[in-house]
């Protein structure tokens, strides 16, 4: 057993833009009837937020399959602030990162032979993410082309993302591809979607 979430992370918004954009997205979801303005902490286990918006009457418009009449989704938590986000369960590092300059894939966790990060490989990324969280700027060098690439531009594996704004849909059926595309359009930025379990 456990509590599941589906997360949409804005991969481009700046720390300064995140809060106004979050408020605009909440307004849009309320207007669409996807959520209400009522807040609840029931079933919300996001790392930095302990409550979310209760689903609205039209929540089913966001999901791929709403045919189960017993399924009642939980709140939607809105996470504002520069951070890294991990799907899955128990992971804290990315499996790999791809350099956007030369497309080299840097393997951080060598599955299936290894289940933990190579600390020597992960450390530059970890340091870059820590600097970005603190100041809004942080980079990691590519070991192949030598470029020092901002951590927000590295192409991370699907269960890892960095961003200053994220939305956790707790206990919802899988979100539909069309809703995720519309959500991204509303944000006006590139997004990353992943699922996880608490």
Phi and psi restraints in degrees (value plus and minus 20) as a CYANA .aco file:
   2 UNK   PHI     143.6   183.6
   2 UNK   PSI     158.7   198.7
   3 UNK   PHI    -131.4   -91.4
   3 UNK   PSI     108.5   148.5
   4 UNK   PHI    -125.1   -85.1
   4 UNK   PSI     131.1   171.1
   5 UNK   PHI    -159.1  -119.1
   5 UNK   PSI     137.1   177.1
   6 UNK   PHI    -141.5  -101.5
   6 UNK   PSI     111.9   151.9
   7 UNK   PHI    -139.0   -99.0
   7 UNK   PSI     119.2   159.2
   8 UNK   PHI    -136.6   -96.6
   8 UNK   PSI     101.5   141.5
   9 UNK   PHI    -130.5   -90.5
   9 UNK   PSI     109.8   149.8
  10 UNK   PHI     -98.9   -58.9
  10 UNK   PSI      96.6   136.6
  11 UNK   PHI    -109.4   -69.4
  11 UNK   PSI     -17.3    22.7
  12 UNK   PHI    -149.1  -109.1
  12 UNK   PSI     -41.6    -1.6
  13 UNK   PHI     -84.3   -44.3
  13 UNK   PSI     123.0   163.0
  14 UNK   PHI    -102.3   -62.3
  14 UNK   PSI     143.9   183.9
  15 UNK   PHI     -79.3   -39.3
  15 UNK   PSI     -54.7   -14.7
  16 UNK   PHI     -93.5   -53.5
  16 UNK   PSI     -51.9   -11.9
  17 UNK   PHI    -105.2   -65.2
  17 UNK   PSI     -35.4     4.6
  18 UNK   PHI     -83.0   -43.0
  18 UNK   PSI     -67.1   -27.1
  19 UNK   PHI     -85.9   -45.9
  19 UNK   PSI     -68.3   -28.3
  20 UNK   PHI     -79.9   -39.9
  20 UNK   PSI     -56.8   -16.8
  21 UNK   PHI     -89.0   -49.0
  21 UNK   PSI     -58.9   -18.9
  22 UNK   PHI     -79.5   -39.5
  22 UNK   PSI     -64.0   -24.0
  23 UNK   PHI     -83.6   -43.6
  23 UNK   PSI     -59.2   -19.2
  24 UNK   PHI     -86.3   -46.3
  24 UNK   PSI     -59.0   -19.0
  25 UNK   PHI     -87.8   -47.8
  25 UNK   PSI     -58.1   -18.1
  26 UNK   PHI     -83.2   -43.2
  26 UNK   PSI     -64.4   -24.4
  27 UNK   PHI     -76.9   -36.9
  27 UNK   PSI     -63.9   -23.9
  28 UNK   PHI     -84.8   -44.8
  28 UNK   PSI     -65.8   -25.8
  29 UNK   PHI     -85.4   -45.4
  29 UNK   PSI     -56.4   -16.4
  30 UNK   PHI     -85.6   -45.6
  30 UNK   PSI     -65.2   -25.2
  31 UNK   PHI     -81.2   -41.2
  31 UNK   PSI     -53.4   -13.4
  32 UNK   PHI    -100.7   -60.7
  32 UNK   PSI     -27.8    12.2
  33 UNK   PHI      57.8    97.8
  33 UNK   PSI      -5.2    34.8
  34 UNK   PHI     -98.0   -58.0
  34 UNK   PSI     -54.9   -14.9
  35 UNK   PHI    -155.7  -115.7
  35 UNK   PSI     148.2   188.2
  36 UNK   PHI    -132.6   -92.6
  36 UNK   PSI     158.2   198.2
  37 UNK   PHI    -107.9   -67.9
  37 UNK   PSI     -21.8    18.2
  38 UNK   PHI     -91.1   -51.1
  38 UNK   PSI     115.3   155.3
  39 UNK   PHI    -125.2   -85.2
  39 UNK   PSI     125.9   165.9
  40 UNK   PHI    -166.4  -126.4
  40 UNK   PSI     128.6   168.6
  41 UNK   PHI    -121.6   -81.6
  41 UNK   PSI     -19.3    20.7
  42 UNK   PHI     -84.3   -44.3
  42 UNK   PSI      96.6   136.6
  43 UNK   PHI      52.5    92.5
  43 UNK   PSI       0.2    40.2
  44 UNK   PHI    -126.4   -86.4
  44 UNK   PSI     100.0   140.0
  45 UNK   PHI    -150.9  -110.9
  45 UNK   PSI      12.3    52.3
  46 UNK   PHI     -86.5   -46.5
  46 UNK   PSI     129.6   169.6
  47 UNK   PHI     -82.7   -42.7
  47 UNK   PSI     -60.1   -20.1
  48 UNK   PHI    -134.2   -94.2
  48 UNK   PSI     -17.4    22.6
  49 UNK   PHI    -153.8  -113.8
  49 UNK   PSI     114.1   154.1
  50 UNK   PHI    -134.5   -94.5
  50 UNK   PSI      -7.7    32.3
  51 UNK   PHI    -170.1  -130.1
  51 UNK   PSI     141.4   181.4
  52 UNK   PHI    -167.4  -127.4
  52 UNK   PSI     157.3   197.3
  53 UNK   PHI    -103.9   -63.9
  53 UNK   PSI     110.9   150.9
  54 UNK   PHI     -86.9   -46.9
  54 UNK   PSI     119.9   159.9
  55 UNK   PHI     -77.6   -37.6
  55 UNK   PSI     127.0   167.0
  56 UNK   PHI    -115.4   -75.4
  56 UNK   PSI    -198.1  -158.1
  57 UNK   PHI     -86.1   -46.1
  57 UNK   PSI     -41.6    -1.6
  58 UNK   PHI    -126.8   -86.8
  58 UNK   PSI       3.7    43.7
  59 UNK   PHI     -76.4   -36.4
  59 UNK   PSI     -51.2   -11.2
  60 UNK   PHI     -83.5   -43.5
  60 UNK   PSI     -40.4    -0.4
  61 UNK   PHI     -85.4   -45.4
  61 UNK   PSI     -37.4     2.6
  62 UNK   PHI    -112.0   -72.0
  62 UNK   PSI     -30.8     9.2
  63 UNK   PHI    -130.9   -90.9
  63 UNK   PSI     140.6   180.6
  64 UNK   PHI     -95.7   -55.7
  64 UNK   PSI     -51.0   -11.0
  65 UNK   PHI    -168.0  -128.0
  65 UNK   PSI      95.0   135.0
  66 UNK   PHI    -136.6   -96.6
  66 UNK   PSI       8.0    48.0
  67 UNK   PHI     -96.7   -56.7
  67 UNK   PSI     -36.1     3.9
  68 UNK   PHI    -102.7   -62.7
  68 UNK   PSI      88.8   128.8
  69 UNK   PHI     -88.8   -48.8
  69 UNK   PSI     -35.6     4.4
  70 UNK   PHI    -104.2   -64.2
  70 UNK   PSI     -33.7     6.3
  71 UNK   PHI    -100.6   -60.6
  71 UNK   PSI      95.4   135.4
  72 UNK   PHI    -136.9   -96.9
  72 UNK   PSI      90.9   130.9
  73 UNK   PHI     -89.2   -49.2
  73 UNK   PSI     139.9   179.9
  74 UNK   PHI    -111.6   -71.6
  74 UNK   PSI    -188.9  -148.9
  75 UNK   PHI     -90.4   -50.4
  75 UNK   PSI     144.5   184.5
  76 UNK   PHI    -128.7   -88.7
  76 UNK   PSI      93.8   133.8
  77 UNK   PHI    -108.9   -68.9
  77 UNK   PSI     116.5   156.5
  78 UNK   PHI    -130.1   -90.1
  78 UNK   PSI      98.7   138.7
  79 UNK   PHI    -129.0   -89.0
  79 UNK   PSI      93.4   133.4
  80 UNK   PHI    -130.1   -90.1
  80 UNK   PSI     109.5   149.5
  81 UNK   PHI     113.8   153.8
  81 UNK   PSI     125.2   165.2
  82 UNK   PHI     -84.4   -44.4
  82 UNK   PSI     105.7   145.7
  83 UNK   PHI    -184.0  -144.0
  83 UNK   PSI     149.2   189.2
  84 UNK   PHI    -123.8   -83.8
  84 UNK   PSI     130.4   170.4
  85 UNK   PHI    -147.6  -107.6
  85 UNK   PSI     115.3   155.3
  86 UNK   PHI    -144.6  -104.6
  86 UNK   PSI     109.3   149.3
  87 UNK   PHI    -106.3   -66.3
  87 UNK   PSI    -182.1  -142.1
  88 UNK   PHI      47.6    87.6
  88 UNK   PSI    -172.7  -132.7
  89 UNK   PHI    -160.9  -120.9
  89 UNK   PSI      99.4   139.4
  90 UNK   PHI      65.7   105.7
  90 UNK   PSI     -27.6    12.4
  91 UNK   PHI    -100.0   -60.0
  91 UNK   PSI     131.2   171.2
  92 UNK   PHI    -156.4  -116.4
  92 UNK   PSI     -23.1    16.9
  93 UNK   PHI    -147.8  -107.8
  93 UNK   PSI     140.5   180.5
  94 UNK   PHI     -98.6   -58.6
  94 UNK   PSI     127.6   167.6
  95 UNK   PHI     -91.7   -51.7
  95 UNK   PSI     -57.5   -17.5
  96 UNK   PHI    -179.2  -139.2
  96 UNK   PSI     148.0   188.0
  97 UNK   PHI    -161.4  -121.4
  97 UNK   PSI     121.8   161.8
  98 UNK   PHI    -131.4   -91.4
  98 UNK   PSI     108.9   148.9
  99 UNK   PHI     -90.4   -50.4
  99 UNK   PSI     105.6   145.6
 100 UNK   PHI     -92.4   -52.4
 100 UNK   PSI     -33.3     6.7
 101 UNK   PHI    -103.8   -63.8
 101 UNK   PSI     -68.0   -28.0
 102 UNK   PHI    -138.0   -98.0
 102 UNK   PSI     -22.0    18.0
 103 UNK   PHI      46.7    86.7
 103 UNK   PSI      -2.5    37.5
 104 UNK   PHI     -93.7   -53.7
 104 UNK   PSI     113.3   153.3
 105 UNK   PHI    -113.2   -73.2
 105 UNK   PSI      97.8   137.8
 106 UNK   PHI    -115.0   -75.0
 106 UNK   PSI      95.0   135.0
 107 UNK   PHI    -103.4   -63.4
 107 UNK   PSI     103.8   143.8
 108 UNK   PHI    -121.8   -81.8
 108 UNK   PSI     -60.4   -20.4
 109 UNK   PHI    -140.8  -100.8
 109 UNK   PSI      97.2   137.2
 110 UNK   PHI    -108.3   -68.3
 110 UNK   PSI      50.8    90.8
 111 UNK   PHI     -85.9   -45.9
 111 UNK   PSI     129.0   169.0
 112 UNK   PHI    -110.8   -70.8
 112 UNK   PSI     -16.9    23.1
 113 UNK   PHI     -88.7   -48.7
 113 UNK   PSI     -54.8   -14.8
 114 UNK   PHI    -145.2  -105.2
 114 UNK   PSI     131.4   171.4
 115 UNK   PHI    -142.0  -102.0
 115 UNK   PSI     -13.4    26.6
 116 UNK   PHI    -148.7  -108.7
 116 UNK   PSI     134.6   174.6
 117 UNK   PHI     -87.3   -47.3
 117 UNK   PSI     124.9   164.9
 118 UNK   PHI     -94.4   -54.4
 118 UNK   PSI      87.3   127.3
 119 UNK   PHI     -79.7   -39.7
 119 UNK   PSI     -54.6   -14.6
 120 UNK   PHI     -85.6   -45.6
 120 UNK   PSI     -58.7   -18.7
 121 UNK   PHI     -94.8   -54.8
 121 UNK   PSI     -60.0   -20.0
 122 UNK   PHI     -93.9   -53.9
 122 UNK   PSI     -50.3   -10.3
 123 UNK   PHI     -74.8   -34.8
 123 UNK   PSI     -65.3   -25.3
 124 UNK   PHI     -81.8   -41.8
 124 UNK   PSI     -56.5   -16.5
 125 UNK   PHI     -89.0   -49.0
 125 UNK   PSI     -63.3   -23.3
 126 UNK   PHI     -79.3   -39.3
 126 UNK   PSI     -64.1   -24.1
 127 UNK   PHI     -85.7   -45.7
 127 UNK   PSI     -61.0   -21.0
 128 UNK   PHI     -84.9   -44.9
 128 UNK   PSI     -60.5   -20.5
 129 UNK   PHI     -86.9   -46.9
 129 UNK   PSI     -60.6   -20.6
 130 UNK   PHI     -82.2   -42.2
 130 UNK   PSI     -61.8   -21.8
 131 UNK   PHI     -85.8   -45.8
 131 UNK   PSI     -61.9   -21.9
 132 UNK   PHI     -82.9   -42.9
 132 UNK   PSI     -63.0   -23.0
 133 UNK   PHI     -79.7   -39.7
 133 UNK   PSI     -58.5   -18.5
 134 UNK   PHI     -98.0   -58.0
 134 UNK   PSI     -61.1   -21.1
 135 UNK   PHI    -139.9   -99.9
 135 UNK   PSI     -35.5     4.5
 136 UNK   PHI      72.4   112.4
 136 UNK   PSI     -23.4    16.6
 137 UNK   PHI    -156.5  -116.5
 137 UNK   PSI     110.8   150.8
 138 UNK   PHI    -186.7  -146.7
 138 UNK   PSI     120.6   160.6
 139 UNK   PHI    -154.1  -114.1
 139 UNK   PSI     145.0   185.0
 140 UNK   PHI    -156.7  -116.7
 140 UNK   PSI     118.6   158.6
 141 UNK   PHI     -99.9   -59.9
 141 UNK   PSI     125.5   165.5
 142 UNK   PHI    -106.3   -66.3
 142 UNK   PSI     106.9   146.9
 143 UNK   PHI     -92.7   -52.7
 143 UNK   PSI     -33.8     6.2
 144 UNK   PHI    -114.4   -74.4
 144 UNK   PSI     -75.8   -35.8
 145 UNK   PHI    -115.8   -75.8
 145 UNK   PSI     -31.9     8.1
 146 UNK   PHI      63.4   103.4
 146 UNK   PSI     -23.2    16.8
 147 UNK   PHI     -88.0   -48.0
 147 UNK   PSI     120.8   160.8
 148 UNK   PHI    -115.8   -75.8
 148 UNK   PSI      83.9   123.9
 149 UNK   PHI    -123.5   -83.5
 149 UNK   PSI     110.3   150.3
 150 UNK   PHI     -74.1   -34.1
 150 UNK   PSI     121.8   161.8
 151 UNK   PHI     -83.4   -43.4
 151 UNK   PSI     -43.9    -3.9
 152 UNK   PHI     -95.8   -55.8
 152 UNK   PSI     -30.6     9.4
 153 UNK   PHI    -123.0   -83.0
 153 UNK   PSI     -37.4     2.6
 154 UNK   PHI     -81.0   -41.0
 154 UNK   PSI     124.6   164.6
 155 UNK   PHI    -114.8   -74.8
 155 UNK   PSI      82.1   122.1
 156 UNK   PHI    -104.3   -64.3
 156 UNK   PSI     138.6   178.6
 157 UNK   PHI     -80.9   -40.9
 157 UNK   PSI     142.6   182.6
 158 UNK   PHI     -83.9   -43.9
 158 UNK   PSI     -40.8    -0.8
 159 UNK   PHI    -117.6   -77.6
 159 UNK   PSI      -3.3    36.7
 160 UNK   PHI    -159.7  -119.7
 160 UNK   PSI     116.5   156.5
 161 UNK   PHI    -172.2  -132.2
 161 UNK   PSI     130.1   170.1
 162 UNK   PHI    -135.8   -95.8
 162 UNK   PSI     119.0   159.0
 163 UNK   PHI    -196.5  -156.5
 163 UNK   PSI     141.2   181.2
 164 UNK   PHI    -119.8   -79.8
 164 UNK   PSI     -16.4    23.6
 165 UNK   PHI    -172.3  -132.3
 165 UNK   PSI     108.9   148.9
 166 UNK   PHI    -163.4  -123.4
 166 UNK   PSI     134.6   174.6
 167 UNK   PHI    -147.7  -107.7
 167 UNK   PSI      98.8   138.8
 168 UNK   PHI    -122.1   -82.1
 168 UNK   PSI      97.0   137.0
 169 UNK   PHI    -115.4   -75.4
 169 UNK   PSI      79.6   119.6
 170 UNK   PHI    -104.3   -64.3
 170 UNK   PSI     100.9   140.9
 171 UNK   PHI      52.7    92.7
 171 UNK   PSI      -1.9    38.1
 172 UNK   PHI    -105.1   -65.1
 172 UNK   PSI     131.1   171.1
 173 UNK   PHI     -79.7   -39.7
 173 UNK   PSI     141.1   181.1
 174 UNK   PHI     -71.5   -31.5
 174 UNK   PSI     111.6   151.6
 175 UNK   PHI     -87.6   -47.6
 175 UNK   PSI     126.6   166.6
 176 UNK   PHI     -97.7   -57.7
 176 UNK   PSI     134.0   174.0
 177 UNK   PHI     -82.0   -42.0
 177 UNK   PSI     -57.2   -17.2
 178 UNK   PHI     -87.8   -47.8
 178 UNK   PSI     -58.2   -18.2
 179 UNK   PHI     -85.3   -45.3
 179 UNK   PSI     -64.0   -24.0
 180 UNK   PHI     -81.2   -41.2
 180 UNK   PSI     -58.4   -18.4
 181 UNK   PHI     -86.4   -46.4
 181 UNK   PSI     -62.6   -22.6
 182 UNK   PHI     -84.9   -44.9
 182 UNK   PSI     -60.8   -20.8
 183 UNK   PHI     -80.1   -40.1
 183 UNK   PSI     -65.3   -25.3
 184 UNK   PHI     -81.8   -41.8
 184 UNK   PSI     -60.7   -20.7
 185 UNK   PHI     -84.0   -44.0
 185 UNK   PSI     -60.2   -20.2
 186 UNK   PHI     -83.6   -43.6
 186 UNK   PSI     -59.8   -19.8
 187 UNK   PHI     -87.6   -47.6
 187 UNK   PSI     -55.2   -15.2
 188 UNK   PHI      60.2   100.2
 188 UNK   PSI      -1.0    39.0
 189 UNK   PHI    -159.9  -119.9
 189 UNK   PSI     145.4   185.4
 190 UNK   PHI     -86.7   -46.7
 190 UNK   PSI     117.3   157.3
 191 UNK   PHI    -143.4  -103.4
 191 UNK   PSI     140.8   180.8
 192 UNK   PHI    -146.0  -106.0
 192 UNK   PSI     113.4   153.4
 193 UNK   PHI    -136.3   -96.3
 193 UNK   PSI     115.3   155.3
 194 UNK   PHI    -170.6  -130.6
 194 UNK   PSI     144.7   184.7
 195 UNK   PHI    -134.5   -94.5
 195 UNK   PSI     138.5   178.5
 196 UNK   PHI    -180.5  -140.5
 196 UNK   PSI     158.2   198.2
 197 UNK   PHI    -159.1  -119.1
 197 UNK   PSI     119.3   159.3
